[in-house]
Amino acid sequence: MPSQGPDLLTVAADITEPASGTLIIDAALERFGRIDTLVNNVGAFISKPFTDYTAEDYALIVGVNLTGFFWLTQRAIAEMATRYGGHVVNITATLAESAESGAPAALTALTRGGLAAVTRSLAVEYASYGIRVNAVSPGVIQTPLDPPESCDDLGDRLPPLGRAGQVSDVVDAVLYLESSCVTGKILPIDGGPNAPNRRTGGH
């Protein structure tokens, strides 16, 4: 859909194609003159037993979750480095760190885990250029596409807080990272399932 306002630019592109990164960044530079923040929010998810994944599944998940990230972020960081400043926020997923037996997703874990690792790597590599790199790791999030009752039957998949997260929780996390001096961190938005469980008293 074409852009409707001066503060919004939409670019039609296949994120899995290397040329798309250049296309998107060049269009943003032409419209706005600079790039301050890149939020890598595109992603694909297919839940299957590991041995059921096909070559097509693999190409889709890796193409969207990793290849798209690579070419777009490479181009964005190159532009940010010329100004000695910028911020990259990657959207990963908590299942990359804490697998769920009821929702097998090895390919998503593989690619989102890669994003988590490269977040830390790029944060160190480009700190001297004033570029910060962080990630937000959502757990169960209810989106506008989900019916209100969609999270009612999650059972033990619900986090300790007892409710699914909201899109606004993820947005708030991105805004926090944007306004801070944090770099190289992965901020979980998951309702606490991986919080330390410390016991006191006897054994």
C-alpha positions in Angstrom: 0.0 0.0 0.0 1.5 3.4 -0.9 2.4 5.8 1.8 -0.4 8.2 2.9 1.5 10.7 5.0 4.8 12.6 5.2 5.9 10.6 8.3 5.2 7.2 6.8 7.0 5.4 4.0 6.0 2.0 2.7 8.2 -0.1 0.4 7.0 -3.1 -1.5 9.8 -5.7 -1.4 10.6 -9.4 -0.8 12.6 -9.3 2.4 14.4 -12.5 1.5 16.0 -10.9 -1.5 19.4 -9.3 -0.9 18.5 -6.3 -3.1 15.5 -5.5 -0.8 17.8 -4.2 2.0 19.3 -1.6 -0.3 15.9 -0.8 -1.8 14.4 -0.1 1.7 17.3 1.8 3.1 17.7 4.0 0.0 14.0 4.8 0.0 14.2 5.8 3.7 17.2 8.0 3.1 15.6 9.7 0.2 12.5 10.5 2.2 14.0 11.2 5.6 17.6 11.9 5.0 18.9 9.6 7.8 18.2 6.4 9.7 18.2 6.6 13.5 16.6 3.3 14.4 15.9 0.0 12.7 13.4 -2.4 14.3 13.6 -5.9 12.7 10.1 -7.1 13.3 9.4 -9.4 10.3 9.2 -13.1 11.0 7.8 -16.4 9.9 6.6 -19.2 12.2 5.8 -22.9 11.4 5.1 -25.3 14.2 5.9 -28.9 13.2 7.8 -31.9 14.6 11.4 -31.5 13.6 11.4 -34.4 11.2 8.3 -33.1 9.4 9.9 -29.9 8.2 10.4 -29.7 4.4 13.0 -27.9 2.2 10.3 -25.3 1.5 9.7 -24.7 5.2 13.4 -24.3 5.8 13.8 -21.9 2.9 10.9 -19.8 4.1 11.9 -19.6 7.8 15.6 -19.0 7.2 14.8 -16.6 4.3 12.5 -14.4 6.4 14.0 -14.7 9.8 17.7 -14.6 9.0 18.4 -13.6 5.4 16.0 -10.7 5.5 17.6 -9.5 8.8 21.1 -9.9 7.4 20.9 -7.8 4.3 18.6 -5.0 5.7 20.6 -4.7 8.9 24.0 -4.7 7.1 22.8 -1.8 4.9 21.3 0.1 7.9 24.4 -0.2 10.1 26.7 0.8 7.2 24.6 4.1 6.9 24.5 4.6 10.7 28.3 4.1 11.0 28.9 7.1 8.7 27.2 9.3 11.3 28.6 7.5 14.4 25.2 6.8 15.9 22.1 4.6 15.6 20.1 1.8 17.2 19.0 -1.6 16.0 16.3 -3.6 17.8 15.7 -7.2 16.8 12.5 -9.0 17.7 13.3 -12.6 18.7 11.2 -15.0 20.7 11.4 -16.7 24.1 11.0 -20.1 22.6 14.6 -19.8 21.4 15.6 -20.0 25.0 12.8 -22.0 26.5 11.3 -24.7 24.4 7.6 -25.7 24.7 6.8 -29.4 24.4 3.3 -28.5 23.1 4.5 -26.3 20.4 7.4 -27.7 18.5 9.2 -25.0 16.5 12.8 -26.0 16.0 13.3 -23.9 12.9 12.0 -20.8 14.6 14.2 -21.5 17.6 17.2 -22.0 15.3 16.7 -18.6 13.6 15.5 -16.6 16.6 18.4 -18.0 18.6 20.7 -16.7 15.8 19.2 -13.3 16.1 19.9 -13.3 19.9 23.5 -14.3 19.3 24.1 -11.7 16.6 22.5 -9.0 18.8 25.3 -9.4 21.3 28.0 -9.7 18.6 27.0 -6.6 16.8 26.6 -4.6 20.0 30.3 -5.2 20.7 31.5 -4.8 17.2 29.8 -1.4 16.6 29.9 0.2 20.1 32.8 2.4 19.1 30.6 3.8 16.3 28.0 4.8 18.8 25.6 2.2 17.4 23.5 0.3 20.0 22.1 -3.2 19.2 19.4 -4.8 21.4 16.6 -7.3 21.2 13.1 -7.8 22.5 12.0 -11.4 23.2 8.2 -11.8 23.3 6.5 -14.8 24.8 2.8 -15.4 24.3 1.4 -12.2 22.8 -2.2 -11.5 21.9 -2.3 -9.6 18.6 -5.2 -7.7 17.0 -5.6 -10.6 14.6 -6.4 -12.9 17.5 -10.0 -13.2 18.8 -10.4 -12.0 22.4 -10.9 -15.6 23.6 -7.9 -17.0 21.8 -5.8 -17.1 25.0 -8.4 -18.6 27.2 -7.4 -22.2 26.7 -3.6 -21.9 26.9 -3.5 -23.7 30.2 0.1 -24.3 31.4 1.4 -22.2 28.5 0.3 -19.1 30.3 3.2 -17.4 32.2 3.2 -16.9 35.9 1.4 -13.6 35.5 -1.6 -15.5 34.3 -2.2 -13.6 31.1 -0.8 -13.2 27.6 1.2 -10.2 26.8 -0.2 -7.4 24.6 1.3 -5.7 21.5 1.6 -2.5 23.7 4.0 -4.4 26.0 6.3 -5.1 23.1 6.1 -1.5 21.9 6.9 -0.2 25.4 9.9 -2.5 25.5 11.2 -1.1 22.2 10.6 2.5 23.3 12.5 1.8 26.6 15.5 0.4 24.7 15.3 3.4 22.3 15.5 5.9 25.1 18.2 4.2 27.2 22.0 3.7 27.0 21.5 -0.1 27.0 23.3 -2.2 24.3 23.8 -5.9 23.7 20.8 -6.9 25.9 17.8 -9.1 25.2 14.7 -7.9 27.0 12.1 -10.7 27.6 8.4 -9.8 27.5 7.1 -13.1 28.7 5.3 -12.7 32.0 8.0 -14.3 34.0 8.3 -18.1 33.1 12.1 -17.9 33.2 12.4 -15.9 36.4 14.8 -17.4 38.9 13.1 -19.8 41.3 15.0 -19.4 44.6 14.0 -21.4 47.6 14.9 -20.6 51.1 15.0 -22.9 54.1 15.8 -26.6 54.2 16.6 -29.0 51.4 
